[in-house]
Amino acid sequence: MRGKMYKPPLPLQLSSSNQRMIEASGQRKRVYQVWKGSNRFFLGGRLIFGPDVRSMILTIFLIIVPVLLFAVFVSQRLVNEFQHHLGELITGIPLGFAFYDIVLLFLTACRDPGIIPRSTHPPDPEDDNISSLSWTGSHGGLSSVPPFKDVLVNDVLVRVKYCHTCMLYRPPRCSHCSICNNCVERFDHHCPWVGQCIGKRNYRFFFMFVASTTILCLYVLTFCCLSLKHVMAAYECSLWEALTSSPVSGILVIYTFVVVWFVGGLTIFHVYLVCTNQTTYENFRYRYDGKTNPYNRGCSENFKEAFFSTIPASKNDFRAKINEDVSAFPTSLPVRHTMSPDIAKNGYKLEMVGNRQAVGAEELDEIQSQISTMTGLYRSGTPGLNASWGSDKGNWEITPNSTPNLEVLSAEFVLEHGFLETEKFDI
């Protein structure tokens, strides 16, 4: 038996019930459950909001309360004054606008704004259109991925940046939102009132939401002023006395007057952005005045692109089922049929690839050869042999009870090597 090579034991197959349990645990996870962004998901990933979704509740409150006050305290006086069968429309129109406004708010806030899926590894550098500048990554090391890439957009050279977080070159007009922690296609801005990024897939609904809110404010402001005018004419009193007689009208006049300056100005600003085919981010960051805007195709074409083009499908299926890292639990494990508690404690400790030192094929063969040689010496009747395994691994002694430990040690190295090979294949 002297010099006989040590052969790893036959692999132990997991039981069918354990294997099904491992596969089931992987299938339970969906994309939205392991999403790396800061988004909030509801209804099993069907609705995606920003991290500040609670601000949307405040926005709804600021819309509903004034409309209800108008419908209860102001519109009824106007209906009685006109005494017309269509007078009920004075109350119905703002209620319908408020409902329409909230629907647009939800369409803006609860859908994917155009998130670019993250990459699992950095892209391969290209020689023709990537800047030759080297750069330092977030971990302080020199990265092989250049920070910029030049692309052509309508015969205009546009420089796009590399996103270290998402590990991809951002498409033109794409930017990384620091609040949602996502790269968003045609990023306009992150709206705190909506609680969501405004991008390619929800900009249309955002514009309609702002515009309809402006119309609703103007409607309430106009009819509240008419109500105060009617009170002044009926009682031949001053404006102050009319405000005392109808305080709700006065409060709504002040409220809508202030709000209409904000939402009305925002609507006019976005009309300008639509006509010139700009985003809010581009307007404040790049200032196309005096420069060529590669996306401007004329006012009519820009308007068609913003409101009559097809909204692209989401690039993310948040409800898709994904398997967890099943490679950490392979169906075949190179260990003996009887395992000691130390193996279960140490051999099955799952660690990240970056925190685990890889064992090369040559090093593994050398270690197995040393173990086999010393095992053969022990079996040939040479007990009490002291052997050192490397200068920095410490000394260990072969004793009559150490043969299983040697086999266990070899099995652990084979197990670790098998894990590493599986992980490399997945990446």
Backbone hydrogen bonds, N-H to C=O, Kabsch-Sander energy under -0.5 kcal/mol:
donor,donor_aa,acceptor,acceptor_aa,energy
4,K,1,M,-1.6
12,L,333,L,-2.7
13,Q,11,P,-0.6
14,L,331,T,-1.4
19,Q,15,S,-2.4
20,R,16,S,-2.3
21,M,17,S,-1.9
22,I,18,N,-2.2
23,E,19,Q,-2.5
24,A,20,R,-2.6
25,S,21,M,-2.1
26,G,22,I,-1.5
27,Q,23,E,-2.0
28,R,24,A,-1.3
29,K,25,S,-0.5
29,K,26,G,-0.6
31,V,320,A,-1.7
32,Y,318,F,-2.4
33,Q,30,R,-0.9
34,V,30,R,-0.9
34,V,31,V,-1.0
35,W,32,Y,-0.6
38,S,180,C,-2.8
40,R,49,F,-1.9
42,F,47,L,-2.2
46,R,42,F,-0.8
46,R,43,L,-0.9
47,L,42,F,-2.1
48,I,110,C,-1.2
49,F,40,R,-3.2
50,G,195,G,-1.1
53,V,50,G,-0.8
55,S,52,D,-1.3
56,M,53,V,-1.5
57,I,53,V,-0.5
57,I,54,R,-0.9
58,L,54,R,-1.0
59,T,55,S,-1.8
60,I,56,M,-2.3
61,F,57,I,-2.1
62,L,58,L,-2.3
63,I,59,T,-0.9
63,I,60,I,-0.6
64,I,60,I,-2.8
65,V,61,F,-1.9
67,V,63,I,-1.2
68,L,64,I,-2.5
69,L,65,V,-2.4
70,F,66,P,-2.3
71,A,67,V,-2.6
72,V,68,L,-2.1
73,F,69,L,-2.4
74,V,69,L,-0.6
74,V,70,F,-1.4
75,S,70,F,-3.0
77,R,74,V,-0.6
78,L,74,V,-1.3
79,V,75,S,-2.4
80,N,76,Q,-2.1
81,E,77,R,-1.4
82,F,78,L,-2.4
83,Q,79,V,-2.2
87,G,84,H,-2.0
89,L,86,L,-1.5
90,I,87,G,-1.6
91,T,88,E,-0.9
92,G,88,E,-2.3
93,I,89,L,-2.7
95,L,91,T,-1.2
96,G,92,G,-2.5
97,F,93,I,-2.5
98,A,94,P,-2.4
99,F,95,L,-2.1
100,Y,96,G,-2.5
101,D,97,F,-2.5
102,I,98,A,-2.1
103,V,99,F,-2.1
104,L,100,Y,-2.1
105,L,101,D,-1.9
106,F,102,I,-2.3
107,L,103,V,-2.4
108,T,104,L,-1.7
109,A,105,L,-2.3
110,C,106,F,-2.6
116,I,183,C,-3.2
119,S,166,C,-2.6
131,S,148,F,-1.5
135,W,143,S,-0.7
137,G,141,G,-2.8
140,G,137,G,-1.5
143,S,135,W,-2.2
143,S,141,G,-0.5
149,K,160,V,-2.3
150,D,129,N,-2.9
151,V,158,V,-3.2
153,V,156,V,-2.9
156,V,153,V,-1.1
158,V,151,V,-3.7
158,V,156,V,-0.5
160,V,149,K,-3.3
160,V,158,V,-0.6
162,Y,147,P,-2.0
163,C,168,L,-3.1
164,H,162,Y,-0.7
167,M,163,C,-1.4
168,L,163,C,-1.2
170,R,161,K,-2.5
170,R,168,L,-0.6
174,C,171,P,-1.9
175,S,184,V,-1.6
177,C,175,S,-0.6
177,C,182,N,-3.0
178,S,176,H,-0.6
181,N,177,C,-1.8
182,N,177,C,-0.8
184,V,175,S,-2.8
184,V,182,N,-0.6
185,E,114,G,-3.4
187,F,173,R,-1.6
187,F,184,V,-0.9
188,D,198,I,-3.1
189,H,198,I,-0.9
191,C,189,H,-0.7
191,C,196,Q,-1.9
195,G,191,C,-2.2
196,Q,191,C,-1.1
198,I,189,H,-3.0
199,G,197,C,-0.6
200,K,185,E,-2.1
201,R,113,P,-2.2
202,N,113,P,-0.5
202,N,199,G,-0.7
203,Y,199,G,-1.4
206,F,202,N,-1.9
207,F,203,Y,-2.7
208,M,204,R,-2.0
209,F,205,F,-2.1
210,V,206,F,-2.5
211,A,207,F,-2.6
212,S,208,M,-2.5
213,T,209,F,-2.0
214,T,210,V,-1.9
215,I,211,A,-2.1
216,L,212,S,-2.4
217,C,213,T,-2.2
218,L,214,T,-2.4
219,Y,215,I,-2.3
220,V,216,L,-2.4
221,L,217,C,-2.6
222,T,218,L,-2.4
223,F,219,Y,-2.3
224,C,220,V,-2.0
225,C,221,L,-1.8
226,L,222,T,-2.0
227,S,223,F,-1.9
228,L,224,C,-2.2
229,K,225,C,-2.2
230,H,226,L,-2.4
231,V,227,S,-2.1
232,M,228,L,-2.2
233,A,229,K,-2.2
234,A,230,H,-2.6
235,Y,231,V,-2.3
236,E,232,M,-0.8
237,C,232,M,-1.0
242,A,238,S,-2.0
243,L,239,L,-2.4
244,T,240,W,-1.8
245,S,241,E,-2.0
246,S,242,A,-2.3
250,G,246,S,-1.3
251,I,247,P,-2.4
252,L,248,V,-2.5
253,V,249,S,-2.1
254,I,250,G,-2.1
255,Y,251,I,-2.6
256,T,252,L,-2.8
257,F,253,V,-1.9
258,V,254,I,-1.8
259,V,255,Y,-2.4
260,V,256,T,-2.5
261,W,257,F,-0.9
262,F,258,V,-1.0
263,V,259,V,-2.7
264,G,260,V,-1.8
265,G,261,W,-1.3
266,L,262,F,-2.1
267,T,263,V,-2.2
268,I,264,G,-2.3
269,F,265,G,-2.2
270,H,266,L,-2.1
271,V,267,T,-1.9
272,Y,268,I,-1.9
273,L,269,F,-1.9
274,V,270,H,-2.5
275,C,271,V,-2.3
276,T,272,Y,-1.6
277,N,273,L,-0.6
277,N,274,V,-0.7
278,Q,273,L,-2.5
281,Y,188,D,-0.8
283,N,279,T,-2.6
284,F,280,T,-2.0
285,R,281,Y,-2.0
286,Y,282,E,-2.4
287,R,282,E,-1.5
291,K,288,Y,-2.7
293,N,291,K,-0.6
296,N,293,N,-1.2
297,R,295,Y,-0.6
302,N,298,G,-2.6
303,F,299,C,-2.2
304,K,300,S,-2.2
305,E,301,E,-2.3
306,A,302,N,-1.8
307,F,303,F,-2.1
308,F,304,K,-2.4
309,S,304,K,-0.6
318,F,316,N,-0.8
320,A,317,D,-1.6
322,I,29,K,-2.3
326,V,324,E,-2.4
328,A,325,D,-1.5
329,F,326,V,-2.0
333,L,12,L,-1.7
335,V,333,L,-2.2
339,M,337,H,-0.6
343,I,340,S,-0.7
344,A,340,S,-1.8
345,K,341,P,-1.8
346,N,342,D,-3.0
347,G,342,D,-0.6
347,G,343,I,-2.0
348,Y,343,I,-0.9
349,K,346,N,-1.1
350,L,348,Y,-0.6
355,N,352,M,-0.7
356,R,353,V,-1.1
360,G,358,A,-0.6
364,L,360,G,-2.2
365,D,361,A,-2.3
366,E,362,E,-2.3
367,I,363,E,-2.3
368,Q,364,L,-2.6
369,S,365,D,-2.3
370,Q,366,E,-2.2
371,I,367,I,-2.4
372,S,368,Q,-2.6
373,T,369,S,-2.5
374,M,370,Q,-2.3
375,T,371,I,-2.2
376,G,372,S,-2.3
377,L,373,T,-2.0
378,Y,374,M,-2.1
379,R,375,T,-2.3
380,S,376,G,-1.5
381,G,378,Y,-1.6
382,T,377,L,-1.7
384,G,398,I,-1.0
387,A,385,L,-0.5
387,A,396,W,-1.4
389,W,394,G,-1.2
390,G,388,S,-0.8
396,W,387,A,-1.6
398,I,385,L,-1.9
399,T,397,E,-0.7
402,S,399,T,-2.5
406,L,402,S,-2.1
407,E,403,T,-2.3
408,V,404,P,-2.9
409,L,405,N,-2.8
410,S,406,L,-2.6
411,A,407,E,-2.7
412,E,408,V,-2.5
413,F,409,L,-1.9
414,V,410,S,-2.5
415,L,411,A,-2.8
416,E,412,E,-2.8
417,H,413,F,-2.6
418,G,414,V,-2.4
419,F,415,L,-2.4
420,L,416,E,-2.3
421,E,417,H,-2.2
422,T,418,G,-2.2
423,E,419,F,-2.7
424,K,420,L,-2.5
425,F,421,E,-1.8
426,D,422,T,-2.0
427,I,423,E,-2.1
